[in-house]
Amino acid sequence: MSSKDIAADEFLSGDAAAAEGAIAVGCRFFAGYPITPSSEVAERMARRLPEVGGIFIQMEDELSSIAAILGGSWAGKKSMTATSGPGFSLMMENYGLGIMTETPTVIVNVQRGGPSTGLPTLLGQGEFMQARFGTHGSLEAIALSPESPQECFDFAIRAFNLAERFRTPVILLMDESVGHLFEKVRIPPQRNIEAVSRKLPEEVPYPPFRADEDLVPPMPPLGDGHHIHVTGLTHDDEGRPEMTPKMQEELMGRLVNKIRLYKDEIMDIEEDGIDDADIVVVAYGITARSARRAVTLAREKGIKAGLFRLKTVWPFPTERLRELAEQGKKFVVAEVNTGQALIMVEQATRKDAVFVGKYGGEPHKPFEILNGIEEALHADN
């Protein structure tokens, strides 16, 4: 029996697990620039990609890194880069280019304390909003937030599958504590890993931006007999610039709706003890681990609390949170920033939430979130 047919348990960091998940789902091109705390992703890919017939390139900076993976994707390879806060900021323009050109790829952002150079080796969760609104223009984003090395592996696979399914860049929004955390990771047999294949056109040539009924176009690879023009300008189905209000409305409507209309397929949340809860704790990433313990401590004290974990942070589960608010539940939001998910939760629920935030550097202690739960218990709203 081949080793590929046997599940394996490995002791991996979240960064290494994300790299292994990418390779398992078929990533064969990585371009990146070292930046703490994501450098271990690049280091793992540099060692592993040659072993599976892939290519690793260290680029001169983050701008060239994301440009390279967009090109690698159009050349027919599943591609990925990894960075952290300052590098993520540099990638924003070409992130928008990837959305406009409908280029499937994965961007790993291992968040650290910021802004600017901030805390290079310590925790932050300050790019929650940037993942959605960091680049200019109208768009819908897909971003996943793992809480463990196992989920770094699993979510890397899902990020690539979503990128191919919706032909768009997808963000794996990790954080330093999850990226540097070592735990057992179960790597399933290769035959058990679901890998979404790129949707190729049946005709040659084929207009590279002519969408199917699901609003997602097949993607012809460069150099394969198709006439392809790729531009960040507003364009028609052929990729030819057509800078008119009519074409902008048609193109942007499709780019936005191919995510909005399928958000239930994309969104993934964990609800633990929500049904009978009076207080709902919203958290993601490493903070969710502390929140889970805080909910347990609250239950032990007779407080009916539940965990609402964002496994995908974008699209945001506005409708579900509104349902919970209409049931009379109160809300606590915990995150390592000054209140980014908080804005979305209060907008969705139309209620004030108790905020348990940190400026960065270390994860929440469970008792800090427990204090927030107790504050919510006695709040008026």
C-alpha positions in Angstrom: 0.0 0.0 0.0 1.3 3.4 -0.9 2.0 6.0 1.8 -0.5 8.2 -0.1 -3.2 5.7 0.8 -2.6 5.9 4.6 -3.7 8.7 7.0 -0.8 10.2 8.9 -0.5 12.2 12.1 2.1 14.9 12.1 3.1 17.4 14.8 3.0 20.7 12.8 2.7 24.4 13.4 -0.2 26.2 11.8 2.1 27.7 9.2 3.5 24.3 8.2 0.0 22.8 8.2 -1.3 25.5 5.9 1.6 24.7 3.5 0.8 21.0 3.6 -2.9 21.6 3.0 -2.0 23.7 0.0 0.2 21.0 -1.4 -2.3 18.3 -0.7 -5.0 20.1 -2.8 -2.7 20.6 -5.7 -0.8 23.9 -5.2 2.3 23.7 -7.3 3.5 27.4 -7.4 4.4 29.6 -4.5 5.9 33.1 -4.8 6.5 35.0 -1.6 8.8 37.3 0.4 9.8 36.5 4.0 7.9 38.3 6.8 7.3 37.3 10.4 5.1 35.5 11.4 4.4 33.9 8.0 7.9 33.0 7.0 7.5 29.4 8.0 4.9 29.0 5.3 7.4 30.0 2.7 10.1 27.9 4.3 7.9 24.8 4.2 6.9 25.4 0.6 10.5 26.0 -0.4 11.4 22.6 0.8 8.3 20.6 -0.2 7.3 22.0 -3.6 10.4 20.6 -5.4 9.5 17.2 -3.9 6.1 17.2 -5.7 7.2 18.8 -8.9 6.2 22.3 -8.0 8.0 25.6 -8.1 9.0 28.0 -5.3 10.2 31.5 -6.0 11.4 34.0 -3.4 10.4 37.4 -4.8 12.0 40.8 -4.1 8.9 42.1 -2.3 5.2 41.5 -1.6 4.0 43.4 -4.7 5.9 41.2 -7.0 4.8 38.1 -5.0 1.1 38.6 -5.6 1.7 39.6 -9.2 3.6 36.3 -9.7 0.9 34.1 -8.3 -1.7 35.8 -10.5 0.4 35.0 -13.5 1.1 31.5 -12.2 -2.7 30.9 -12.0 -3.3 32.1 -15.5 -0.5 29.7 -16.6 -2.7 26.9 -15.2 -1.1 26.2 -11.8 -2.8 26.4 -8.4 -0.8 29.2 -6.7 -0.4 30.8 -3.3 1.5 33.4 -1.4 1.9 34.1 2.3 2.5 37.4 4.2 1.6 39.4 7.3 0.2 42.9 8.0 2.6 45.3 6.2 3.0 42.9 3.2 -0.8 42.4 3.1 -1.2 46.1 2.7 1.3 46.1 -0.2 -0.7 43.4 -1.9 -4.1 45.2 -1.8 -3.8 46.7 -5.3 -3.1 43.4 -7.0 -5.6 41.7 -4.8 -8.2 43.9 -6.5 -6.6 43.0 -9.8 -7.1 39.4 -9.0 -10.8 40.0 -8.3 -11.3 42.0 -11.5 -9.5 39.5 -13.6 -11.2 36.6 -11.8 -7.9 34.8 -11.0 -8.2 31.9 -8.6 -5.4 32.0 -6.0 -4.9 31.9 -2.2 -3.3 34.6 0.0 -2.3 33.5 3.4 -2.2 36.4 5.9 -0.7 35.4 9.3 -1.7 38.5 11.3 0.5 40.3 13.8 0.1 43.3 16.0 0.1 46.6 14.1 -0.2 49.1 12.5 3.0 49.6 10.6 5.9 47.4 11.8 4.0 47.0 15.1 4.7 43.6 16.8 6.4 41.4 14.2 6.5 38.3 16.4 3.3 38.7 18.4 -0.4 38.3 17.9 -2.9 40.6 16.1 -6.2 40.3 14.4 -6.3 43.7 12.9 -6.9 42.8 9.2 -10.5 41.6 9.7 -11.9 44.6 7.9 -8.9 44.9 5.5 -9.6 41.5 4.1 -13.0 42.8 2.9 -12.4 46.5 2.3 -8.7 46.8 1.9 -8.7 47.3 -1.9 -10.6 50.0 -3.7 -13.9 49.4 -5.6 -17.0 47.3 -5.1 -16.4 43.7 -4.3 -17.3 40.7 -2.2 -14.5 38.8 -0.4 -14.0 35.3 0.8 -11.8 34.9 3.9 -11.4 31.9 6.2 -10.2 32.0 9.8 -8.7 28.8 11.4 -8.3 28.3 15.1 -5.9 25.4 15.1 -3.1 23.8 13.0 -5.6 21.1 11.9 -7.9 23.8 10.6 -4.9 25.5 8.9 -4.5 22.3 6.9 -8.2 21.8 6.3 -9.0 25.5 5.5 -6.1 25.7 3.1 -7.7 23.0 1.1 -11.1 24.7 1.3 -9.6 28.1 0.3 -8.2 26.6 -2.9 -11.5 24.8 -3.6 -13.4 28.1 -3.1 -10.9 30.0 -5.3 -11.5 27.5 -8.1 -15.2 27.2 -7.6 -15.8 31.0 -7.7 -12.7 32.0 -9.8 -11.5 34.6 -7.3 -8.7 35.1 -4.8 -9.4 33.7 -1.4 -7.8 34.9 1.9 -6.7 32.4 4.6 -6.8 34.9 7.5 -4.7 33.2 10.2 -3.0 34.9 13.2 0.4 34.6 14.8 -0.7 32.4 17.7 -2.4 29.9 15.4 0.5 30.1 12.9 3.1 29.4 15.5 1.0 26.9 17.5 2.2 23.2 17.3 -0.4 20.5 17.5 -1.2 17.1 16.0 -2.5 17.4 12.5 -4.3 14.4 10.8 -3.4 14.3 7.1 -5.8 12.1 5.3 -5.0 9.8 2.4 -4.6 11.7 -0.8 -7.6 9.9 -2.3 -9.8 11.3 0.5 -8.9 14.9 -0.2 -11.5 16.8 -2.2 -9.8 19.0 -4.8 -12.0 21.2 -7.0 -10.7 21.2 -10.5 -10.5 24.3 -12.6 -13.5 24.8 -14.8 -12.2 24.7 -18.4 -14.1 25.8 -21.5 -15.3 23.1 -23.8 -14.8 25.3 -26.9 -11.5 26.6 -28.4 -11.2 29.5 -28.6 -13.5 30.7 -25.7 -14.0 34.2 -24.4 -12.2 34.1 -21.0 -14.9 36.1 -19.1 -18.1 34.7 -20.5 -19.9 33.4 -17.5 -22.0 30.2 -17.1 -25.4 30.3 -15.4 -23.8 30.3 -12.0 -22.1 33.6 -13.0 -18.6 32.0 -12.9 -16.8 31.8 -16.3 -14.7 28.8 -17.3 -11.0 29.8 -17.3 -9.0 29.0 -20.4 -5.2 28.7 -19.7 -2.8 30.9 -21.5 -1.0 29.3 -24.4 -3.7 26.7 -25.1 -5.2 27.9 -28.3 -7.5 30.6 -26.8 -7.5 34.3 -27.5 -6.9 35.9 -24.1 -6.6 39.5 -23.0 -6.4 40.0 -19.3 -6.9 43.6 -18.0 -7.8 45.4 -14.8 -9.9 47.8 -16.8 -13.7 47.3 -17.1 -13.9 44.8 -19.9 -16.3 42.7 -22.0 -16.5 38.9 -22.2 -13.4 38.8 -24.5 -11.4 40.8 -22.0 -11.3 43.9 -24.2 -11.6 47.2 -22.3 -15.0 48.7 -22.5 -15.1 51.6 -20.1 -18.8 52.5 -20.1 -21.3 52.8 -17.2 -23.3 50.0 -18.8 -20.4 47.5 -18.9 -19.3 48.5 -15.4 -22.8 47.8 -14.1 -22.9 44.5 -15.9 -19.4 43.3 -14.9 -19.5 44.4 -11.3 -23.0 43.1 -10.8 -21.8 39.7 -11.9 -18.5 39.8 -9.8 -20.4 40.7 -6.7 -23.4 38.4 -7.2 -21.3 35.3 -7.9 -20.4 35.6 -4.2 -23.6 37.0 -2.7 -26.0 34.6 -4.4 -23.9 31.6 -3.1 -23.0 32.9 0.3 -24.8 30.1 2.1 -22.5 27.7 0.2 -19.4 29.7 1.4 -20.2 30.7 4.9 -19.2 28.3 7.7 -19.9 29.0 11.4 -19.7 27.0 14.6 -22.6 27.3 17.0 -21.9 25.7 20.4 -24.7 25.9 23.0 -26.5 28.7 21.1 -30.0 27.3 21.2 -30.7 27.9 24.9 -28.1 30.6 25.4 -29.0 34.0 26.7 -25.6 35.4 25.8 -23.8 34.7 22.5 -20.0 35.1 22.3 -18.7 35.9 18.9 -15.0 35.1 18.2 -12.7 33.8 15.5 -9.1 32.5 15.2 -7.1 32.0 18.3 -9.6 34.1 20.3 -12.3 31.4 19.8 -10.3 28.9 21.8 -10.3 31.2 24.9 -14.0 32.0 24.2 -14.9 28.4 24.2 -13.3 27.9 27.6 -15.0 31.1 28.9 -18.4 29.8 27.8 -17.7 26.6 29.7 -16.8 28.5 32.8 -20.0 30.6 32.4 -22.1 27.5 32.2 -20.5 26.2 35.3 -21.7 29.4 37.1 -25.2 28.9 35.8 -25.0 31.5 33.0 -26.4 30.3 29.7 -23.7 31.3 27.3 -22.9 30.0 23.8 -20.1 30.3 21.3 -20.7 31.7 17.8 -17.4 31.1 15.9 -16.7 32.7 12.6 -14.9 30.0 10.5 -15.4 32.2 7.5 -15.3 35.9 8.4 -16.3 36.9 4.9 -19.1 36.6 3.7 -20.3 37.7 7.1 -23.3 35.8 8.7 -25.5 38.9 9.1 -28.9 37.2 8.7 -28.1 34.4 11.3 -26.9 36.9 13.9 -30.1 39.0 13.3 -32.2 35.9 13.9 -30.4 35.3 17.2 -30.9 38.9 18.2 -34.6 38.7 17.4 -34.7 35.8 19.9 -33.7 38.2 22.6 -30.1 37.1 23.0 -27.3 39.4 24.1 -23.9 39.5 22.5 -20.2 39.6 23.5 -17.5 40.1 20.9 -13.9 39.2 21.6 -11.1 39.9 19.2 -7.5 41.2 19.2 -8.1 44.6 17.8 -10.1 47.7 18.8 -13.5 46.4 17.5 -13.7 45.4 13.8 -16.0 42.3 14.0 -17.8 44.3 16.7 -19.0 46.8 14.0 -20.4 44.0 11.9 -22.1 42.3 14.9 -23.8 45.4 16.1 -24.9 46.3 12.6 -26.4 42.8 12.1 -28.1 42.6 15.5 -29.1 46.2 15.8 -27.9 45.9 19.4 -25.0 47.1 21.5 -22.6 44.3 22.2 -20.1 44.0 25.1 -16.7 44.3 23.6 -13.7 42.4 25.0 -10.8 43.6 22.9 -7.0 43.7 23.1 -4.6 45.9 21.3 -2.3 43.0 20.3 0.5 40.9 21.6 -1.2 38.1 23.5 -4.4 36.0 23.3 -7.3 36.6 25.6 -7.4 34.8 28.9 -10.7 32.9 29.4 -11.5 34.9 32.5 -11.3 38.2 30.5 -14.1 36.9 28.2 -15.9 35.5 31.2 -16.0 39.0 32.7 -17.5 40.2 29.4 -20.2 37.5 29.6 -21.0 38.6 33.2 -21.2 42.2 32.1 -23.6 41.3 29.3 -25.7 39.3 31.7 -26.5 42.5 33.7 -26.7 44.8 30.7 -30.1 46.4 29.9 -30.2 45.7 26.1 
